[in-house]
Amino acid sequence: MLEIRLNNCKKAIEVCEANQKATNSPSVWQSYEEELILLRKQLGELECQMDKTWDSSQETWTETKLK
């Protein structure tokens, strides 16, 4: 589930960047920029969660393997 949210966030960033490049209006460009800031923050948080999930699963796997 986390992988899907991560991928969706990356796609949303791609779409916003493309729309931002296509606009001629400074106010619309700024709106996209604000959205991109939020999406990039969310992406960072999701990647952090993924790292924590990966670390936890590795620890569990190692503990199981050692028993």
C-alpha positions in Angstrom: 0.0 0.0 0.0 2.8 2.4 0.9 4.5 1.7 -2.5 1.3 2.7 -4.3 1.1 6.0 -2.4 4.8 6.6 -3.1 4.3 6.0 -6.8 1.1 8.2 -6.9 3.0 11.0 -5.3 5.8 10.8 -7.8 3.3 10.8 -10.7 1.6 13.9 -9.2 4.9 15.7 -9.0 5.6 14.8 -12.7 2.2 16.1 -13.7 2.5 19.4 -11.7 6.0 20.0 -13.1 4.7 19.5 -16.7 1.7 21.8 -16.1 4.0 24.4 -14.5 6.3 24.4 -17.5 3.3 24.8 -19.9 1.7 27.8 -18.1 2.3 31.4 -19.0 0.6 32.9 -16.0 2.8 33.8 -13.1 0.0 33.3 -10.6 -0.8 29.8 -11.9 3.0 29.0 -12.0 3.2 30.0 -8.3 0.2 27.8 -7.5 1.9 24.8 -9.0 5.1 25.7 -7.1 3.2 25.7 -3.8 1.7 22.3 -4.7 5.1 20.9 -5.7 6.5 22.0 -2.3 3.8 20.1 -0.5 4.1 17.0 -2.8 7.9 16.9 -2.4 7.5 17.1 1.4 5.0 14.3 1.3 7.3 12.3 -1.0 10.1 12.7 1.5 7.9 11.5 4.4 6.7 8.5 2.4 10.3 7.6 1.5 11.2 7.8 5.2 8.3 5.5 6.1 9.5 3.1 3.4 13.0 3.1 4.9 11.6 2.4 8.4 9.4 -0.4 7.0 12.4 -1.9 5.1 14.6 -1.7 8.2 12.0 -3.3 10.4 11.4 -6.1 7.9 15.2 -6.7 7.6 15.5 -6.9 11.4 12.6 -9.3 11.7 14.1 -11.5 8.9 17.6 -11.5 10.5 16.1 -12.4 13.9 14.1 -15.2 12.4 17.1 -16.5 10.4 19.3 -16.6 13.6 16.8 -18.7 15.6 
